Amino acid sequence: ILSILCAALSFSFAVTGRIHFFIFYPVHLFCLFWGMNGKKVFNFLLFTTIAFALPVAWYAYTYFISTQFDHVHTNIFLQMGTQRLTEKHFLASFVYWKTVFDTFSQILFTPLLFPFFFLGFALMKKNGVGLWVTASWVFLGLAVIFLAPEKVLKHDFYFYGTFPFMVIASAYGIASLLEAFPILQSNRMFIIFAALYLGVSARFF
């Protein structure tokens, strides 16, 4: 019960801060039902009630305030009037997809670490729950590319929700490579890699 309370409260704060984090809700349900015996319906209702109590209260409040004062411009209801979902001219633009790629390869990652993200997924156990949870979180996070292209083009923080799980996949790729080639675990190789990483990072900073 304590784990569900902590998870639901954390998710509640996340959704309140960024409404698009709601797209990760199915992953929480998968984690909630997988490997859990008994009281699944109760656990589902408990998690859902706590998770959505805070954002519902907040958006109800901002909606009320927006009907009382004309100068409120920071709530989702005023933004929805100017945001069109699945804007085709963004999705068909080379500049848009280049921006998405640059965000991942040069901002969230560096070019030195970006390949390990794909390596991690390639080496994960195909029947393991870790792969399903990590992949689901990553791909649901990438859904904002299609749901809110105008927002993604302007702000890289729309990918922040999926970033921790991309790091998990990348770390798995690095760990697997080190286990396969023990020579890479030497202090000399570590110093070379650290210097290379700092050099590449400095280039983009």
C-alpha positions as CSV (number, residue, x, y, z in Angstrom):
1,I,0.0,0.0,0.0
2,L,2.8,2.4,0.9
3,S,4.5,1.8,-2.5
4,I,1.3,2.5,-4.3
5,L,0.7,5.7,-2.3
6,C,4.2,7.0,-3.1
7,A,4.0,6.1,-6.8
8,A,0.5,7.6,-7.2
9,L,1.5,10.8,-5.4
10,S,4.7,11.2,-7.5
11,F,2.7,10.6,-10.7
12,S,0.1,13.1,-9.5
13,F,2.8,15.8,-9.0
14,A,4.2,15.0,-12.5
15,V,0.9,15.3,-14.3
16,T,0.0,18.5,-12.4
17,G,3.3,20.0,-13.6
18,R,3.1,18.7,-17.1
19,I,-0.3,17.5,-18.3
20,H,1.3,15.5,-21.2
21,F,2.8,13.1,-18.6
22,F,-0.6,11.5,-18.6
23,I,0.5,9.5,-21.6
24,F,2.6,7.4,-19.2
25,Y,-0.5,6.2,-17.2
26,P,-0.8,2.8,-19.1
27,V,2.8,1.9,-18.0
28,H,1.8,2.4,-14.4
29,L,-1.2,0.1,-14.8
30,F,1.0,-2.5,-16.4
31,C,3.5,-2.3,-13.4
32,L,0.6,-2.4,-11.0
33,F,-1.0,-5.5,-12.4
34,W,2.1,-7.5,-13.3
35,G,3.2,-10.0,-10.6
36,M,0.7,-8.7,-8.1
37,N,-1.6,-11.2,-6.3
38,G,-5.1,-10.3,-5.1
39,K,-6.7,-6.9,-4.6
40,K,-5.8,-5.8,-8.1
41,V,-9.0,-3.8,-8.5
42,F,-8.5,-2.1,-5.1
43,N,-4.9,-1.2,-6.0
44,F,-6.0,0.1,-9.4
45,L,-8.7,2.3,-7.8
46,L,-6.4,3.5,-5.0
47,F,-3.6,4.4,-7.5
48,T,-6.0,6.1,-9.9
49,T,-7.8,8.1,-7.2
50,I,-4.6,9.5,-5.7
51,A,-2.9,10.0,-9.0
52,F,-5.6,12.2,-10.5
53,A,-6.8,14.0,-7.3
54,L,-4.2,16.7,-7.4
55,P,-4.3,17.5,-11.2
56,V,-8.1,17.5,-11.2
57,A,-8.2,19.9,-8.3
58,W,-5.6,22.1,-9.9
59,Y,-7.2,22.3,-13.3
60,A,-10.6,22.9,-11.8
61,Y,-9.1,25.8,-9.9
62,T,-7.4,27.3,-13.0
63,Y,-10.6,26.9,-15.0
64,F,-12.5,28.8,-12.4
65,I,-9.9,31.5,-12.2
66,S,-9.8,31.8,-16.0
67,T,-13.5,32.5,-16.1
68,Q,-13.2,35.3,-13.5
69,F,-10.1,37.1,-14.7
70,D,-9.1,37.9,-18.3
71,H,-5.4,38.2,-17.8
72,V,-4.8,34.5,-16.9
73,H,-2.7,32.9,-19.7
74,T,-0.9,30.1,-18.1
75,N,-3.5,27.3,-17.9
76,I,-4.2,24.5,-20.3
77,F,-7.7,25.7,-21.3
78,L,-6.4,28.8,-23.0
79,Q,-3.6,26.9,-24.7
80,M,-6.0,24.3,-26.1
81,G,-7.6,26.9,-28.3
82,T,-4.4,27.6,-30.1
83,Q,-3.0,24.0,-30.2
84,R,-4.0,21.7,-33.0
85,L,-3.2,18.1,-32.6
86,T,-1.3,16.2,-35.4
87,E,-0.4,19.3,-37.5
88,K,0.4,17.7,-40.8
89,H,2.8,20.4,-42.0
90,F,5.0,19.8,-39.0
91,L,5.1,16.0,-39.4
92,A,5.9,16.4,-43.1
93,S,8.7,18.9,-42.5
94,F,12.4,17.8,-42.6
95,V,13.3,20.6,-40.2
96,Y,10.9,19.2,-37.6
97,W,12.4,15.7,-37.7
98,K,15.9,17.1,-37.7
99,T,15.0,19.1,-34.6
100,V,13.6,16.0,-32.9
101,F,16.8,14.0,-33.7
102,D,19.1,16.8,-32.6
103,T,17.2,17.1,-29.3
104,F,17.9,13.4,-28.5
105,S,21.4,13.1,-30.0
106,Q,22.8,16.4,-28.8
107,I,20.7,17.8,-25.9
108,L,19.3,14.8,-24.0
109,F,22.3,12.7,-24.9
110,T,25.7,13.4,-26.5
111,P,26.7,11.8,-29.8
112,L,29.0,9.6,-27.8
113,L,26.2,8.1,-25.7
114,F,23.4,8.1,-28.2
115,P,24.4,4.7,-29.9
116,F,24.3,2.9,-26.6
117,F,20.6,3.6,-26.3
118,F,19.9,1.4,-29.3
119,L,22.5,-1.2,-28.2
120,G,20.7,-1.5,-24.8
121,F,17.4,-2.3,-26.4
122,A,19.0,-4.8,-28.8
123,L,20.6,-6.7,-25.9
124,M,17.7,-6.7,-23.5
125,K,15.9,-10.0,-22.9
126,K,13.1,-10.1,-25.3
127,N,10.8,-11.9,-22.9
128,G,11.8,-9.9,-19.8
129,V,9.5,-7.5,-18.1
130,G,12.3,-4.9,-17.9
131,L,12.2,-4.6,-21.7
132,W,8.4,-4.2,-21.8
133,V,8.4,-1.5,-19.1
134,T,11.4,0.4,-20.5
135,A,10.2,0.2,-24.1
136,S,6.6,1.2,-23.2
137,W,7.8,4.2,-21.3
138,V,10.1,5.3,-24.1
139,F,7.6,4.9,-26.9
140,L,4.7,6.4,-25.0
141,G,7.0,9.4,-24.3
142,L,7.7,9.7,-28.0
143,A,4.0,9.9,-28.7
144,V,4.2,13.7,-28.1
145,I,6.1,13.9,-31.4
146,F,2.8,13.2,-33.1
147,L,0.4,14.6,-30.6
148,A,1.9,18.1,-30.0
149,P,4.5,18.8,-32.8
150,E,4.3,22.5,-32.4
151,K,5.2,22.2,-28.7
152,V,8.0,19.8,-29.4
153,L,9.5,22.1,-32.0
154,K,9.7,24.9,-29.5
155,H,10.6,23.1,-26.2
156,D,12.8,20.1,-25.6
157,F,11.4,19.5,-22.1
158,Y,8.5,17.6,-23.6
159,F,10.8,14.6,-23.8
160,Y,12.0,14.9,-20.2
161,G,9.5,12.3,-19.0
162,T,10.9,9.6,-21.2
163,F,14.5,10.5,-20.6
164,P,15.2,8.5,-17.4
165,F,14.1,5.3,-19.1
166,M,16.3,6.1,-22.2
167,V,19.2,6.4,-19.7
168,I,18.3,2.9,-18.3
169,A,18.5,1.4,-21.8
170,S,21.8,3.2,-22.5
171,A,23.3,2.1,-19.2
172,Y,22.3,-1.5,-20.0
173,G,24.0,-1.2,-23.4
174,I,27.2,0.1,-21.8
175,A,27.2,-2.5,-19.1
176,S,26.7,-5.3,-21.6
177,L,29.6,-4.0,-23.7
178,L,31.9,-3.9,-20.7
179,E,31.0,-7.4,-19.7
180,A,31.7,-8.7,-23.2
181,F,35.1,-6.9,-23.5
182,P,36.8,-6.9,-20.1
183,I,39.7,-4.9,-21.5
184,L,37.3,-1.9,-21.6
185,Q,37.1,-2.0,-17.8
186,S,40.7,-1.0,-17.3
187,N,41.6,2.4,-15.7
188,R,43.3,3.5,-18.9
189,M,40.2,2.9,-21.0
190,F,38.1,4.7,-18.4
191,I,40.3,7.8,-18.5
192,I,40.2,7.8,-22.3
193,F,36.4,7.4,-22.4
194,A,35.9,10.1,-19.7
195,A,38.2,12.5,-21.6
196,L,36.4,11.8,-24.9
197,Y,33.0,12.3,-23.2
198,L,34.0,15.6,-21.7
199,G,35.5,16.8,-25.0
200,V,32.3,15.9,-27.0
201,S,30.1,17.4,-24.3
202,A,32.1,20.6,-24.2
203,R,31.7,20.9,-28.0
204,F,28.0,21.1,-27.7
205,F,28.0,23.3,-24.6
